[in-house]
Amino acid sequence: MNLNDLYAVILDRKLNPQPGSYTNSLFDSGLPRIAQKVGEEGVEVVVAALAQDDARLIEEVADLTYHLLVLLAARGLSPDSVMDELARRHK
């Protein structure tokens, strides 16, 4: 799965809520909770990078990436917005 596919699933959950969906539980909890999860996952990435093996680091980066995409969707933004900003900085 690539980032665009994952983002599409997240958007689908936002537009078509499914009972029992973790993604929907995040949207239902609101922006403060989503932002909190991004912060928690960011800390876990740092800990994994400094004190755990590569497999754990990959798991934590995956969690952070997912929660960042949920945050973008909650704010009505897309990964393309981020990529456009990175391209702008590269010029």
Beta strands, then each sheet from edge to edge (+ up, - down):
end
